[in-house]
Amino acid sequence: MTIESVAASGGAWRLPALVAEIPRFIRAVLQSRRAETELNALSDHFLKDIGVDRSDISELVKREITRDSLLNTGWPRRR
């Protein structure tokens, strides 16, 4: 299938759009690393006060960054 046939069938060549999204993905990765580092620096007592287990930090950060990233791009949220 050629690019022309994809475009003619209603599909769009998405490579330029994907390349344009690279800086946003890099920012999301850096933001998640920073958030995870900051949360891991908190005391166990403080984490307990905010309702977070130290073992859950990585998953919580990943979920929030992914949710924010998808909502900002117009992707539908999973239900």
Secondary structure, DSSP 4 states (H G I P E B T S, - for coil): --HHHHHHTT----HHHHHHHHHHHHHHHHHHHHHHHHHHHS-HHHHHHTT--GGGHHHHHHHHHHHHHHHHHTPPPP-
